[in-house]
């Protein structure tokens, strides 16, 4: 029969190893650890043409190129908008506007987030971003038959946003919590609109409008361009609800060497033409909207 002292020792040892394993699960990896492991784990949410869900996409190809650059194997790790940051930093977060609170721990599942990830203030508090990879902006989209008419851009983005917001009173407007399409980031409720948090994927917002599930939706430029091509004549752009934003690749704050190496890699891709070739392949019309970004 096991004595009380022996039992306490075993329980203490088990507790120690449980804590050790938990901490290990919550720790990220920087460049030396990733090289030593021989694999980079790409965290991604299927979205627009960044990650198509069919094994390709602009960010899939970009991170594959980066994996080759640092001499490791590429591995895709599918995640969700609700868990992607926790999967990177090992912390669960709660978001309220531009504020973010750590509310618990999570298991680290990947080394890099790349899926059309917009740089917004609350995210900058808990992850580090690469140099910008893609331009974006949040637009208000509606069915083509909607009585709400598109604005005529006037060259002053603040005035354009004001005009768009003046059209929202009484409209149901879809958005997605804890993303760049979160209605509270743009004070949609203060316009007299009725914000509705959409429970599905971002890719499903445009078809939700086509199917008359709401009057309008927030949509960022990459997805809007795809939606306009996919449902010609069924949806329209009313105008912007945000200034121009930028998308980038995200890293844990304790992985500065990874971020720096990726920035060097991306600059090289931009100089040798590989980056622009990817943009032309997956977003050929974006140059019409943001020519200055790609100069």
TORPAMAR-193530 format. One line per 4 residues: their letters; for each residue x, y negated, z of C-alpha. Coordinates in Angstrom, 2 decimals. Layout:
N
A> X/Y/Z; ...
//
This chain:
295
XXXX> 0.00/0.00/0.00; 1.31/-3.46/-0.91; 2.17/-5.65/2.07; 0.79/-9.18/2.56
XXXX> 4.21/-10.75/2.01; 4.77/-8.80/-1.21; 1.29/-9.77/-2.41; 2.01/-13.46/-1.77
XXXX> 5.29/-13.21/-3.70; 3.56/-11.58/-6.68; 0.73/-14.13/-6.65; 3.25/-16.97/-6.47
XXXX> 5.22/-15.50/-9.38; 2.07/-15.08/-11.46; 1.05/-18.67/-10.68; 4.49/-19.95/-11.68
XXXX> 4.46/-18.15/-15.00; 0.90/-19.29/-15.71; 1.98/-22.92/-15.20; 5.13/-22.33/-17.26
XXXX> 3.16/-20.87/-20.14; 0.60/-23.66/-19.96; 3.30/-26.33/-20.11; 4.97/-24.49/-22.97
XXXX> 1.71/-24.45/-24.89; 1.28/-28.21/-24.34; 4.76/-29.18/-25.53; 5.44/-30.39/-29.05
XXXX> 8.53/-29.87/-31.17; 10.92/-32.32/-32.73; 13.05/-31.78/-35.85; 15.75/-29.52/-34.31
XXXX> 13.13/-27.15/-32.83; 11.20/-27.03/-36.09; 14.33/-26.24/-38.08; 15.29/-23.56/-35.56
XXXX> 11.84/-21.97/-35.82; 12.00/-21.96/-39.62; 8.43/-23.28/-40.07; 6.54/-26.56/-40.04
XXXX> 2.88/-26.36/-39.04; 0.72/-28.79/-40.99; -2.42/-29.78/-39.10; -5.14/-30.78/-41.50
XXXX> -8.88/-31.34/-41.77; -10.31/-30.57/-45.23; -11.10/-34.05/-46.52; -11.50/-35.66/-49.94
XXXX> -8.55/-34.84/-52.19; -6.00/-34.91/-49.39; -6.89/-31.36/-48.36; -9.40/-29.85/-50.74
XXXX> -10.00/-26.64/-48.83; -8.83/-24.61/-51.83; -5.17/-24.50/-50.88; -4.17/-27.74/-52.55
XXXX> -4.52/-31.50/-52.14; -2.27/-34.54/-52.12; -1.22/-34.12/-48.47; -0.82/-30.36/-48.83
XXXX> 1.64/-30.87/-51.68; 3.40/-33.72/-49.88; 4.00/-31.69/-46.70; 5.08/-28.67/-48.76
XXXX> 7.70/-30.90/-50.38; 8.78/-32.11/-46.95; 9.08/-28.52/-45.72; 11.44/-27.82/-48.60
XXXX> 13.33/-31.01/-47.82; 14.11/-29.89/-44.26; 14.59/-26.25/-45.26; 11.67/-24.56/-43.51
XXXX> 8.57/-22.58/-44.45; 5.24/-24.40/-44.81; 2.22/-23.29/-42.78; -1.23/-24.88/-42.94
XXXX> -3.26/-25.00/-39.71; -6.90/-25.90/-40.24; -8.35/-28.15/-37.56; -11.25/-30.57/-37.04
XXXX> -11.62/-34.32/-36.55; -12.60/-33.71/-32.93; -9.51/-31.65/-32.05; -6.77/-32.67/-34.50
XXXX> -5.00/-35.08/-32.15; -5.14/-32.67/-29.21; -3.72/-29.98/-31.49; -0.73/-32.27/-32.11
XXXX> -0.03/-33.88/-28.74; -1.36/-31.27/-26.32; -3.81/-33.69/-24.71; -7.58/-34.04/-24.91
XXXX> -8.69/-37.63/-25.42; -11.83/-39.71/-25.01; -12.27/-42.71/-27.29; -14.25/-45.90/-26.72
XXXX> -13.72/-48.52/-29.41; -10.01/-49.36/-29.47; -9.42/-47.74/-26.08; -8.42/-44.14/-25.48
XXXX> -8.20/-42.07/-22.31; -6.39/-38.79/-21.65; -8.92/-36.46/-20.06; -7.16/-33.09/-20.07
XXXX> -4.62/-30.78/-21.66; -4.77/-28.77/-24.86; -2.60/-26.24/-26.67; -0.26/-27.68/-29.28
XXXX> -0.98/-25.98/-32.59; 0.92/-28.05/-35.13; 3.78/-30.45/-35.81; 2.33/-33.01/-38.20
XXXX> -1.09/-34.45/-39.12; -1.63/-35.23/-42.79; -5.15/-35.38/-44.20; -5.92/-38.97/-45.09
XXXX> -5.33/-40.13/-41.50; -6.11/-43.82/-41.08; -3.96/-46.02/-38.84; -6.35/-47.48/-36.26
XXXX> -5.47/-49.10/-32.91; -6.52/-46.34/-30.53; -4.63/-43.71/-32.51; -1.46/-45.81/-32.41
XXXX> -1.54/-45.59/-28.62; -1.14/-41.81/-28.59; 0.64/-40.85/-31.85; 3.37/-42.32/-34.02
XXXX> 2.69/-43.00/-37.68; 4.97/-42.76/-40.68; 5.29/-45.58/-43.16; 1.98/-45.96/-45.05
XXXX> 1.13/-43.21/-47.52; -2.16/-44.43/-48.99; -4.38/-47.55/-49.01; -7.93/-47.45/-47.76
XXXX> -10.84/-49.54/-46.58; -14.27/-48.78/-45.17; -17.15/-49.48/-47.53; -20.90/-49.42/-47.06
XXXX> -22.49/-47.00/-49.53; -26.16/-46.55/-50.36; -28.33/-44.66/-52.83; -28.44/-46.20/-56.27
XXXX> -32.20/-46.77/-55.83; -31.77/-48.68/-52.54; -33.16/-52.24/-52.51; -29.92/-53.34/-50.83
XXXX> -27.83/-54.90/-53.58; -24.03/-54.85/-53.86; -22.29/-58.09/-52.98; -20.29/-60.08/-55.47
XXXX> -16.73/-60.22/-54.06; -15.73/-63.80/-53.38; -12.02/-63.45/-52.75; -12.38/-63.97/-48.98
XXXX> -12.56/-60.59/-47.27; -13.94/-62.00/-44.00; -16.84/-63.65/-45.85; -17.43/-60.51/-47.92
XXXX> -17.68/-58.41/-44.75; -20.09/-60.95/-43.23; -22.33/-60.83/-46.28; -22.40/-57.03/-46.21
XXXX> -23.27/-56.99/-42.51; -26.06/-59.52/-43.08; -27.80/-56.88/-45.21; -27.85/-54.18/-42.51
XXXX> -30.76/-55.19/-40.26; -33.18/-52.30/-39.89; -31.11/-49.84/-41.91; -30.02/-46.45/-40.62
XXXX> -26.25/-46.23/-41.17; -24.29/-42.99/-40.88; -20.83/-42.76/-39.36; -18.65/-40.20/-37.60
XXXX> -17.47/-40.63/-34.01; -13.75/-40.80/-33.22; -12.75/-41.39/-36.85; -12.12/-44.45/-38.98
XXXX> -15.85/-44.25/-39.83; -17.01/-44.71/-36.25; -19.73/-47.43/-36.35; -18.57/-48.96/-33.06
XXXX> -15.22/-49.92/-34.64; -17.07/-52.34/-36.93; -19.81/-53.54/-34.54; -22.50/-52.08/-36.78
XXXX> -25.13/-52.04/-34.04; -24.78/-55.82/-33.53; -26.00/-56.38/-37.10; -29.44/-55.00/-36.29
XXXX> -28.70/-51.73/-38.05; -29.40/-48.36/-36.46; -26.09/-46.45/-36.35; -26.44/-42.68/-36.52
XXXX> -23.53/-40.41/-35.69; -23.36/-37.73/-38.35; -22.73/-34.22/-36.97; -21.22/-32.77/-40.15
XXXX> -17.93/-33.23/-41.97; -16.86/-36.52/-43.54; -17.11/-34.82/-46.94; -20.86/-34.43/-46.33
XXXX> -21.68/-38.12/-45.79; -22.17/-39.02/-49.45; -24.48/-36.06/-50.19; -26.43/-36.93/-47.02
XXXX> -27.22/-40.31/-48.55; -28.10/-38.75/-51.90; -30.47/-36.44/-50.00; -32.17/-39.40/-48.28
XXXX> -31.02/-38.51/-44.76; -30.28/-42.19/-44.00; -30.36/-45.58/-45.72; -26.61/-46.00/-45.97
XXXX> -23.29/-44.65/-44.80; -19.81/-45.83/-43.97; -17.27/-44.27/-46.30; -13.58/-44.85/-46.77
XXXX> -12.13/-45.54/-50.19; -10.61/-42.11/-51.02; -13.88/-40.29/-50.34; -15.93/-43.05/-51.96
XXXX> -13.97/-42.74/-55.20; -14.60/-39.00/-55.28; -18.28/-39.48/-54.43; -18.78/-42.01/-57.22
XXXX> -17.27/-39.54/-59.67; -19.17/-36.55/-58.28; -22.60/-38.21/-58.12; -22.58/-40.77/-60.95
XXXX> -25.64/-42.98/-60.96; -26.83/-41.71/-57.56; -24.86/-43.87/-55.11; -23.44/-47.38/-55.12
XXXX> -20.94/-49.50/-53.20; -22.59/-52.37/-51.30; -19.30/-53.85/-50.12; -16.61/-53.73/-47.40
XXXX> -17.13/-53.54/-43.66; -13.40/-53.60/-42.92; -10.25/-55.25/-44.15; -7.81/-53.14/-46.13
XXXX> -6.39/-50.35/-43.99; -3.62/-47.82/-44.47; -3.31/-44.07/-44.08; -0.17/-42.33/-42.89
XXXX> 1.21/-39.10/-41.48; 1.02/-38.74/-37.70; 3.60/-37.31/-35.29; 3.71/-36.73/-31.55
XXXX> 5.43/-39.57/-29.74; 8.06/-37.13/-28.47; 9.09/-36.24/-32.04; 10.91/-39.40/-33.25
XXXX> 13.45/-37.45/-35.32; 10.63/-35.84/-37.32; 9.05/-39.19/-38.05; 12.35/-40.76/-39.10
XXXX> 13.22/-37.83/-41.38; 9.77/-37.89/-42.97; 10.10/-41.63/-43.64; 13.42/-41.06/-45.38
XXXX> 11.87/-38.23/-47.39; 8.83/-40.32/-48.40; 10.98/-43.25/-49.53; 12.98/-40.82/-51.68
XXXX> 9.75/-39.42/-53.18; 8.60/-42.93/-53.98; 11.89/-43.78/-55.68; 12.12/-40.58/-57.75
XXXX> 8.49/-40.58/-58.91; 7.22/-37.50/-57.08; 4.94/-39.54/-54.83; 3.30/-41.50/-57.64
XXXX> 2.78/-38.29/-59.59; 0.81/-36.87/-56.66; -1.34/-40.01/-56.44; -2.08/-39.87/-60.18
XXXX> -2.99/-36.20/-59.88; -5.43/-36.53/-56.99; -6.61/-40.18/-57.08; -6.15/-41.50/-60.62
XXXX> -8.59/-44.42/-60.21; -7.16/-45.83/-56.96; -4.71/-47.97/-58.95; -7.65/-50.04/-60.22
XXXX> -8.60/-51.02/-56.67; -5.24/-51.38/-54.92; -2.56/-52.00/-57.56; -0.38/-53.96/-55.14
XXX> 0.08/-51.02/-52.78; 1.81/-48.93/-55.43; 4.25/-51.55/-56.70
//
